[in-house]
């Protein structure tokens, strides 16, 4: 037994010894350091400005900025480069960077598990500031995100904590979960966005459920972006990303989400109202229904929040609705459409509209037993075949902007793939170097960082196997 323990100890020491620290100065390339790094290594990036896009495709890498005398390492896309940092390796940490002026995503996690995005400052004008997509067991904490289309966007992910972030002055949403489950959104400050926090289920994506999201102890303050320009009843605010008409000026939106808990939040000064709940039909955000999805918000709880000065200056689609009802002020809780098993704690203390079917939550109902949505043990990640990598690329990369049949950031794939049917190589080549084809959609960012064989495999999957 002693000999066995000695062997185990020696093996552990050998692993520890192999881990290295790689220093990068302003005159050097961070991407070159990533290419040299091995699992377990830490890359320390000194203060300075780095004009490159980073792709972390290895497991177990810690990419760590060094702050000296208030000076940070800055990744600057100069309004030319598309993505700041893309992570596809598992067990990766990204921390202490300023990421600014990228046109696509500031920090994106593509299909990776056990990740941490910590203490970064991500500035627009990109689509998504921080974008974990199709990942599991992640932490997004202590980041400041501003000036993007969406600040923090959790797409088709599971077992995530989004904690202690500030998301401000983003064009659409401050923090959003999309077709995601088991997410804790806590102690964040979301202000100056069009909508503070959004939980929704989008039709046409591979993940067909959105459930068990806890939104707790957040400051959701004055999400009023665009209010001055949209104060007449005929105006309807439209999300520029193409996902449809949103109730802009709202604190928290629940769109077909199930089993969410909204508790202990300070919701203040949101001109179109505090909490807005809709099903997919009443919301009219997505014109093409998904027969594999339940379009109704069920089993949601509104518990013990504080509401101050909301709904005083409704605009866009909320104003249009209230004008029809001959009301001038939006309620604390506005419900459109139907749902089952929803409840409000101390319902009589709130102003509500459309919530007659919502019951009174049981006395003492709380989410305090939920301290984290992350798993106690890391998610094991087995090596993938080339075919699996192609399907994962669709899930983790393409579905960030495309669904099969519904407009999201990009056009529905059922239409976009039509010119390439029977020629996957042509589509693979276009993925690497796309051109703008549709005036009513933003240009697709190049995906040339994906290996050629993976691009071809994802093209085959999209053309030959992809279904609603």
Buried (B, 14 or more C-beta within 10 A) or exposed (E): EEEEEEEEEEEEEEEEEEBEEBEBEEEBEBBEBBEEBEBBBBBBBBBBEBEBBBBBBBBBBBBBBBBEEEEBBBBBBEEEBBBBBBBBBBBBBBBBBBBBBBBBBBBBBBBBBBBBBBBBBBBBBBBBBBBBBBBBBBBBBBBBBBBBBBBBBBBBBBBBBBBBBBBBBBBBBBBBBBBBBBBBBBBBBBBBBBBBBBBBBBBBBBBBBBBBBBBBBBBBBBBBBBBEEBBEBEBBBBBEBBBBBBBBBBBBBBBBBBBBBBBBBBBBBBBBBBBBBBBBBBBBBBEBBBEEBBBBBBBBBBBBBEBEBBBEBBBBBBBBBBBEEEBEEBBBBBBBBBBEBBBBBEBEEBBBBBBEEBEEBEEEBBBEEBEBBBBEEEBEBEEEEEEEBBBBBBBBBBBBBBBBBBBBBBBBBBEBBEEBEEEBEBBBBBBEEBEEEEEEBBBBBBBEBBEEEBBBBBBBBBBEEBEB
